[in-house]
Amino acid sequence: MSGPRGVSSGDWLTAGRLDLPAGGGAFAIPRLAIGLFLVDQDRHRIAVGSDRKRVVPLRAGDGWILPAGSSGTCEYDDELSFLRVDLSDALLKDVGFDRAVFNPVVGSLDPLLVQFVRHAASLRDAPQSLYRDTMNLAVAAHLAQLLSPAPLSSIGVEDRRLRRALAYIHDNLTEDLSLDDMASEAAMSRFHFVRIFTAALGTSPLQYVIRERMERAKVLLRTTGVPVAAVAIRVGYDDVSRFGRHFRRSTGLTPAAFRRR
């Protein structure tokens, strides 16, 4: 259970795929980690926190969740491929799961958590962005909810902290908005901000930003003759094709077709 290739230990969330020969050995987990097996291992053996190994057959889609500081031994008779996601203490604290202590999980995993792990691994080489920050928080938040369910605080959209965040979003739609900046305007942690924002507005900050950018784009397409590429830049997209995908998803039309209506 060594670390994934091509990731930085300083990241809030790291993810990757490991392909290992048959065998196994001792492991130490410095940060809370999730493992997702990609192949069946009928004779998988594991010991966590002791030398006493037990046979825990794992199928593709099964795996483990181990607390930070876990150590032990695992063995397997066939070649092993698995995805691993490591979550930093800072990210866990951000979702209200500060230095979590829980019993190790080895076996079947929550289906939504499995999807999150697969998606996190697919984003491992993606640049930092609002989307990636949102997905990292989603992984941590769902895991925290599974291991230690907590009630949702109730704050309405009229709350002045949310109003400050909304004003900041609208004033900076053309900029590279981040969850850190939005949450800072609301004087909340990133996770608390996402939960409160979503509960109050019925949509996540990411989807809200996309929606507002699309609304501004529609106004520019209707009232100006500037090229579509310039419209994309004016609403915060430096990638015209990405702007086009979001616009078509929102309206059912390409920007050019929308303008011709």
N, C-alpha and C positions, 0 to 999 in steps of 0.2 A: 504494500500500500504506500509506495513512495509517491512524491508529488507529481502533478501533471506537467507535461512538457510545455515550455513557452509561456509561462506565467510569472508574474512578479509577486513575491511574498508580501509586498507593501500594498497590494490591491485590496479593496474592500471585499471583493468576491473573486476567487480564481476558479477556473474550471478547465478541464481538459480530459482527454482520453488516454488510457494506458493499455498497452498490449504487452502481456507478460508471458514468459514460458511457464510450463507446468512446474510446480514446486511450492513457492511461498517462503515464509520466514517471519521474522519479528517485524513489528511495525510500531511507530509512535506517531500520534496525531497531535500536532501543535495547536491546530485550530479546529473548531467544530467542523465536521466533514460529513458529506453525504456521498455514498458510493452506489452506483447503479450498474448491475451486471448486464452485459450485452450478450452473454452466452450462458448456457446451462452449466452448472457445476454440481453434479449429483453427490460428490463426495467432498464437498467443501467442509473444512474443519476450522474452528476459530476458538480462541481463548482471549478474553478481554479482561485485563486487570489481574490475571492469574496465569498459572502454567497448565491449568486443566482445560484441555481442548474438548469441544463437543462437535458432533457432526450436525451441520445445518445445511441441508441441500438448498441450493439457490437456483432459481430459474432466471432466464433473461427477463429483466423488468423488476426482479427482486434486488435487494441490496442491504445497505446498512446506514445508520446515522450514529455517529460516535461523538461524544463530548470532547471539547478541547482538553488536551493532556492525556487522552486515552493511550494505552499501550497494550501489546499482547502479541499473539502469533496467529497467522492464518496459513492454511495449506490447501492445495487444490491439485488434482491429478491430471488435469488437462490444461491446455493453453487458456489464458484468461484475458478477456477484454472487458473493460468497464470504464464508465465515466465517473469523474470525481469532482465535486464542488466543495470548496473550502470557504467558510464565512469568517470574517474577522470579528474580533471582539467589538470593534467600533460599529460595524454594521448591525450586529446583534443588539447592541445597546441602543442603536437608533430605532429599533422596532420594539423596544421595551423588554428585551430578553437579555439583560446584562449578565454576562459570565454564567450562562445557564448551566445548571446541574440537572441531569436526567439519566435514567437508565438507558444504556446502549440499546439500539434497535437493530436487530439482524433478522431479515426475512422479507416478508411482503411490505411494500411501501405504498403510501397514499397515491392514487392514480394522478392527481393534479400535481403533486410533488414530483412525480416521475416526469411529467411534461415540462415542468420548470427546469429540472436538471438537464434534460435534453436541450432545451432552448438556451440555457446558460452556457452549455458546452459549444453550441453553434455560434455564440457571440464572443467566444474567447479572444478572437483577434480583431474584433470591431473596436473602433475608436471610442473614447469616452463621449457620451451623448446623453440627452434627456431620456431617450428611449432605453439606453442601457442602464442608466441609473434607476429608472422605473422598474425594469425587470429584475435588477439585483434586489431592490427593496421587496418586490413581490415574492421572490424566493424566500428571503429571510422572514417576511411577515407571515407567509403561509406556514413555514416551518415552526415559527413561534406559536402560531395558533394551534397547530397540531400537538405540540409538546406542552403548551401551557396556555389554554384558551383564556382570553381576557375580554371583558365587555367593552363596547365602543363608546367613547365619550360623545356627548351630544352638543354640538355647536352649530348655530344657524349661519346662513350666508350673510346675515346682517352684522355678524361679529366684525368688529373693526380690524381684527388681525387678518381675516379673510379679505376684507375690502382693500386693505393695503396690498395684499398679494395680487388681487385681481387688477388693481391699478398698475402695479409693477409689470404684470404680464402685458397689459394693453399698451403701456408706454415702451415696451421693449420687444414687441413682436418680431421685429426685423433682426434681433440679436440672437446669439446662441444661448438661449435660456437654459438654466440648470435648476435642478431641484434644490440644490444648496442655496441659490440666490432667492428662489421663491419662498422657501421655508424660512430663510433669514428675514425676509420682509414681514412674514407672519409671526416672527419670534417663536417658532416651533421647531422641533426636530423634524428631519425629513420625513420620517415615517408617520409621525403624528400629523404633520401637514397633509400628507397624501390621504390618510384615513379621513380626516376632518373635511378636507376639500371634496373628496368623493362623496361622502355622506351628505354634505350640504348642497352640492351642485348636481349630483347624480352622474358624474363623469370624472375620470381621473385628470390630474393636471396635464398629462401628456395629450390626452384626447381633447381637452379643452383648448390647449394651445393650437393644435391642428385645426380644430373647428373654427377658431377665431381667425386664424391665418387664411382659411378657405373663404370665410365671409369677406375679409378685406380683399382677397384676390378677386372675388366676384365683382365687387364695386369697381376695382381698377379695370377689369376686363370690360365692364359695361360702359364706363365713363371716360376711358382714355384709349389712345391708340398705341401705347407703348408695346414693344414686343413681349411675347410671353416670357422670354428669358428675363427681361427686366422686371416683369410682374413677380416672377419667382423670387428674385433678389429682394424686392420691396416687401415681401411678406416672410422673409427669413430663410429662404432656401438658396443655397449655392449650387445645388444639384437640380437642374431643370427636370430631368427624368423622374426624380423622386417627387418633386412638386407635382408633376403630371399624374403620377400614380395616386397621390393623396387627393388631388382635385377630382379625378375620375371616380375614386371610391366615394367621395362626398356627394358629387352631383350626378354621376352616371354619364358625364360627358367629358371630353378632353377640353382643355382651356380654349383651344381654337374653335371647337364646335360650340362651346358655350358663348363665345363672343359673336358668332355668326347668327345666333338665334334671333 
